[in-house]
Amino acid sequence: MWEQIFGIANLVAMIAWAVLILAPRRDMVMQALFFGPVLLLALGYATGLTLVLTGVVPTGGGADFSTIEGVRAIFASDAGVTIGWVHYLTFDLFVGLWIARNADAHGLSTLKGRLIQAPILFFTFAAGPFGLALYIVLRMILWRGPSDRRIPA
């Protein structure tokens, strides 16, 4: 069962990332990604986490997030690995959507801008915080004016 959930979550995320990177950035597309795959993955995560934390689905150890041993015990089960992976998929996709919207809003919506975004979005998909760091550094380099010293929205 967990292998199937893992596979479905991966498929949902892969399709969403392909749409995010390749499709036109119409508001309808971005909203569909947010209220579709992001919400679906988030609800799947919340359901799985609730089942583990309530003990309905055993993980082979206590659901203890306060120690490395407790987290290791959670990830020692197929349920824990799947739920953890869905967590990554959900937040990486959410961050990818934010990067795409923010980059578009700051003038990287042309073909050249989309080509600049593509590797950043790929790294966000493959290694979440690494892609986010790349985008933040790009923002710092490209938009250094005094009006843009606030935290980007």
C-alpha positions in Angstrom: 0.0 0.0 0.0 2.7 2.5 0.9 4.6 1.8 -2.3 1.5 2.7 -4.2 0.9 5.9 -2.3 4.6 6.8 -2.8 4.3 6.2 -6.5 1.1 8.2 -6.9 2.6 11.1 -4.9 5.7 11.1 -7.1 3.6 11.0 -10.3 1.4 13.9 -9.1 4.5 15.9 -8.2 6.3 15.1 -11.5 3.3 16.2 -13.6 2.9 19.4 -11.5 6.6 20.3 -11.9 6.5 19.6 -15.7 3.5 22.0 -15.9 5.2 24.6 -13.8 8.3 24.6 -15.8 6.9 24.1 -19.3 3.4 25.5 -19.4 2.4 29.1 -20.0 2.1 30.9 -16.7 -1.5 31.9 -16.9 -3.1 32.7 -13.6 -5.5 29.8 -14.1 -2.6 27.3 -14.5 -0.9 28.6 -11.4 -4.1 28.4 -9.4 -4.8 24.9 -10.7 -1.3 23.8 -9.5 -1.8 25.4 -6.1 -5.3 24.2 -5.4 -4.7 20.9 -7.2 -1.4 19.0 -6.6 -0.1 21.2 -3.7 -3.4 20.8 -1.8 -3.7 17.1 -2.7 -0.2 16.4 -1.5 -0.7 18.5 1.7 -3.9 16.6 2.5 -2.2 13.3 1.9 0.6 14.3 4.2 -1.8 15.5 6.9 -3.8 12.3 6.7 -0.7 10.1 6.8 0.8 12.1 9.7 -2.4 11.9 11.7 -2.6 8.1 11.2 1.0 7.7 12.4 0.7 10.1 15.3 -2.5 8.5 16.6 -0.9 5.0 16.3 -3.5 3.8 13.7 -0.5 3.1 11.4 2.5 1.8 13.4 6.0 2.9 12.5 7.9 0.4 14.6 8.8 3.1 17.1 7.3 6.1 18.9 6.4 9.1 16.8 9.0 11.3 18.5 10.2 14.4 16.6 12.3 15.6 19.6 15.2 13.2 19.2 17.2 11.9 16.2 16.4 8.4 17.4 12.7 9.1 17.4 12.8 10.6 13.9 15.0 7.6 12.7 12.4 5.2 14.1 9.6 7.0 12.1 11.7 6.8 8.9 12.5 3.1 9.5 9.0 2.2 8.2 7.5 2.4 4.8 4.7 4.6 6.2 7.3 7.0 7.7 9.4 7.2 4.6 6.3 7.8 2.4 4.9 10.5 4.7 8.3 12.2 4.9 8.7 12.1 1.1 5.2 13.6 0.6 6.3 16.3 3.0 9.3 17.1 0.8 7.3 16.9 -2.4 4.6 19.3 -1.0 6.9 22.0 0.3 9.3 21.8 -2.7 6.4 22.3 -5.1 5.0 25.1 -3.0 8.4 26.8 -3.0 8.7 26.2 -6.7 5.3 28.0 -7.3 6.4 30.9 -5.1 9.7 31.2 -7.1 7.9 31.1 -10.4 5.4 33.7 -9.4 8.0 35.9 -7.8 10.4 35.7 -10.7 7.6 36.4 -13.2 6.5 39.4 -11.1 10.1 40.8 -11.2 10.4 40.6 -15.0 11.6 37.0 -15.6 8.5 36.1 -17.5 10.0 36.3 -21.0 11.4 33.3 -22.8 14.9 34.3 -21.6 13.5 34.7 -18.0 11.9 31.3 -18.2 15.2 29.8 -19.3 16.8 31.4 -16.3 14.1 30.0 -14.0 14.2 26.5 -15.4 17.4 25.3 -13.8 16.4 27.0 -10.5 13.1 25.3 -10.5 14.8 22.0 -11.4 17.1 22.3 -8.4 14.2 23.3 -6.2 12.4 20.1 -7.4 15.5 17.9 -6.9 17.0 19.5 -3.8 14.5 22.0 -2.4 16.5 24.4 -0.3 19.4 24.4 -2.8 17.1 25.7 -5.5 15.6 28.3 -3.1 19.1 29.5 -2.2 19.9 29.9 -5.9 16.8 32.0 -6.4 17.5 34.2 -3.4 21.1 34.8 -4.6 19.8 35.6 -8.1 17.3 38.0 -6.6 20.1 39.7 -4.6 22.2 40.0 -7.8 19.5 41.2 -10.2 17.4 43.4 -8.0 19.7 45.4 -5.7 17.8 48.7 -5.8 16.6 50.4 -2.6 13.0 49.7 -3.4 13.6 46.0 -3.4 15.4 45.6 -0.1 12.3 44.3 1.6 11.7 40.5 1.9 10.3 39.4 -1.4 6.6 38.7 -1.5 
